[in-house]
Amino acid sequence: LPRPSEITGEVVNDTAKNVTIEATVTDAETGLPVPNGPVVAKVNGTVVGTGEVVDGVAIIPTNLDKAGEYDVELEYLGNENYTESNTTVPVDVVVRPSEITGEPGNTTLGNSTVNITLVDPETNEPIPNAPVVITLPDGTEVPAVTDENGTVEVPVDLPVGEHTLPVSYPGNETYGPSNTTV
């Protein structure tokens, strides 16, 4: 007969798009590590990650990409020598950082533009379809949305002279807010 197993879990990375859980599987009677077997991570019955036990430990990358609180059920599926076991690990997923940059585009009166780029600073991946706002000196907000490359050229109606324009991204369920000035 297979021996009883016990599984515990610990969050090793809580950042959206990079949430990782370490599962430890042991012999429930001796406390010794279980040598192998699959582990599945689920949220509300949907698989969000899988891992393979090696000497009692499975590292499980998940597909959780939005900030929030999740109860992740870890299930060790057993092997020829050990029974199944499960546990629930609370995971508080936090947003990823964002980085917004801006540069003057056309600086001709009546045709002025600002070029904005929004990226994930850890991966340098663009953040597409994201709302950004440029605030003009008179307080007028000029909204825009980044394209698939995380960039947008925004027309701004400015008088002749030097101007400092705040540029902001409010963030979403995956990325935190960021600000800069142009």
N, C-alpha and C positions, 0 to 999 in steps of 0.2 A: 504494500500500500504506500502511496505517496505520503511524504511528511508534510505537516502544515507549514505554510510560509507566512511571513508578515512583511508588509510594505509600508514605508514611510516616505515622505517627500519634502523637499525643500526648494524654494524658488532661488535660483542662482542669478537670474537676470529678469527684471520686471519691466523692461522697456518695450513699448509697443513695437511690433515687427521683429522682436528679438527675445521674446519671453522664453526662458529655458528653465526646466525643472529637473532636479536631480532626484531620482528615486533610488532608495536603498531597500534591497530585498534580502531578508535573512530567514534562517530556519527559526520558526516560532518557538521551538523548545530549547535549542542550543545557542541561539544568537549568532551562529556562524553565517557568513555570507553564502547566499545561493549562487551557484556558479554561472547560470545562464537562464535564458528564457525571455520572451517578449513582454514589454510593458506598453499599455495604451493609455493615453491621456484623453479624457472626454469632458466637454462642457454641455450640459443638458442633453446627454446622449449622443452628441456629435463628436467624432474623433477630431482632436486638434493637434495631436502629435503622437509619435511612437518612438520607442527606443528598445535597445537590446541590452539585457543584463550581462555585464562582464565582471566576474568576481564580486557580485553583490550590488553593483551600481549600474544604473542606466541613466544616461544623459538624454533628456527629451526636449528637443527644440519644438516649439509650438507655432501655430499660425495665428496666434492672437495679435491683432494689429490695431485694436482700438482701446483707448484708456477706459478703465472701469474696474469694478470688482467682480471676480469670477470665482466660482467654486469648481476647481479642476479635480475630477475623479481619476485617480491613478489605479489601473487594474493590471496586476501581474497575472499573466494568463497561464502560469504554471509550466512545468516540464515533466519529463518522465519520472522525476523523483520528488517533485514538490507540487502542492495544491495551489489553486488560484488564491489571490488575496487582493484586497483593495482598501483604499483610503481616500479621503478628500483633503485637498490642499487649497486654502484660500489664497488667491493671487490678486494683488492690487496693481493692475497694469498702469504704468505712467506714460505720459506722452513723450515722443521723441523730440529732440531739439530741432529748431528750424533756423535758417540763416537767410536773411534778406539783404540784398545789395542793390544799389542803384547808381546809375551814371547818367550824366546829361547826354541826351541824344542830339537832336537838332537844337541849336540855341538861337535861331533866327526869330525875331519878333513875328508873332502870328503863326509860327510853325514849330514852337518849342515842344520837345518831347523828353521824357525820362525813360530810360531802359532799366527794367527791374528784373532781377533774377532771384528765384527762391529755391533753396536746396536743403537737403538733409546734410548737415555738416559732418556727420560721422561716416556716411557712405558716399557723399558727393552726388547722390541721385537727385534729379530734379523733383520738385513737388508740383505736379500738374493740377490744372483746374482749381487753383486756389485764389480766393479773393484777396486783393491787396488794395491799399488806399494811400493816395498821396494827398497831403493837406497843403493847400495853397496859403500864401501869406495872409489873405483875407479870411481864412478859416474854412473856405469851400473845400469839401472833400471830393476827390476825383477817384471813383472806384474803378477797378479793372480786375481781370481774371487771367492768371498765367496759362500759357499753352502747354502742350504735352512735354515741352522742354523746360518747363518751369520759368519761362521768360514772358515778358509783355512789354510792348512799347506804348507808353501812355502820353497822349497829347495834353499839354498844360498851357493855359492861356496866362502868360505872364507879361508884365510891362518890362521895358528895357531896364537893365541893372542886374546886380547879383542878388540871388535869392537862396535861402536855405529851406529846403522842403522836407518835412518829416514823411517817411514812408513806413507803412506798417502792414503786418500780416497778423490777423487776429487769432490764428491757430484753429485747430479742429480736433476731432476725437483721436487723431493719430499724432499730430504735431503741435508743439507749443507755439505761442506767439513769438514774433521777433519784430524789431524796429531798427531803422537806420535813418540817416539824413543824407540828402543829396544837395 
